[in-house]
Amino acid sequence: MHYPEVIVPQMAINPVIHENIIPVSTNNINHINFMISFFSKKHFLIDHLEGFIDIHNHILPGIDDGAKTVDESIELIKGFGEFGVTDFICTPHIMENYYPNNPTTINSSLSLLKNGLKMNNLDHVHIDVAAEHMIDSGFEKLLEDHKFMPLSKSYLLIEMSYLQASINFDIAVTKITNTGLFPIFAHPERYAYFHNHIGKYKSIKKKGLFFQINMLSLSDYYGKEVNQAANWLLKNKLIDFMASDVHKISQLNSLKKISINEKTLMLIKPIIEKTIYNFK
């Protein structure tokens, strides 16, 4: 179809100047461009982890769904060493019916790993142990029997199922604090049943829990919704500590590729420092 030529009146293309419009100066434009460039600049996460201590991981061999052998553990430790992380608090699962670990099984696995470190001339690597405790039907008994494994003697790393919240969560948290321990809630960003109930995070926080974010949640590794939840928690200053939660070498390789912008870096730097200060 042929459209007729449109004749634009000359007055319509003449510039119209309004008194209340402030012209944008070259300096203002340069400042805006600088700010855009500043906050969009990308950083590799691992470039900011030298000297970090990883307080949540599954690198102990043959004890849960993490490393299966000492060789796998050593491979993970060497991988962390490539970007300056040589301090670890290993946190295997304690989970009724799945991974019924206890101080004896955990320390036995630690001994195997320490022997492996010596054989591989990795004496500079420092390994300690704790556990990631599932809040399940057996947790309260475990607490009463003092078979829990705290982080640095004062903190207890806890988690819930990804399918549904633990019905005894509030009671368990109260008993943890009554024991004189500070509960650390592992990877709160990963619980999908909180994603549409953001206010739940703040109500949990008010119970006195510390929040620990997973490094991989700073990317889409677990999915976009988890990444969005992580960013929301960071922006609202609800995160206290950071850790890898690495189980296998493929996760470590994904971690090495994570890039973050300047704004996110500014949010996580104090968290990195707080983690080091409290646990190293």
WOWOWO-V418929 format. One record per helix or strand of 3 or more residues. SS is the DSSP state (hx for helix, st for strand). FROM is the first residue (numbers start at 0). LEN is the number of residues. If there is no record, write none. Layout:
BEGIN
[[SS/FROM/LEN] [SS/FROM/LEN]]
END
This chain:
BEGIN
[[hx/9/4] [hx/25/15] [st/41/3] [hx/44/4] [hx/69/12] [st/86/9] [hx/102/17] [st/125/9] [hx/138/6] [st/154/5] [hx/168/10] [st/181/5] [hx/187/3] [hx/191/3] [hx/198/7] [st/209/5] [hx/214/4] [hx/223/12] [st/240/3] [hx/248/8] [st/258/3] [hx/261/18]]
END
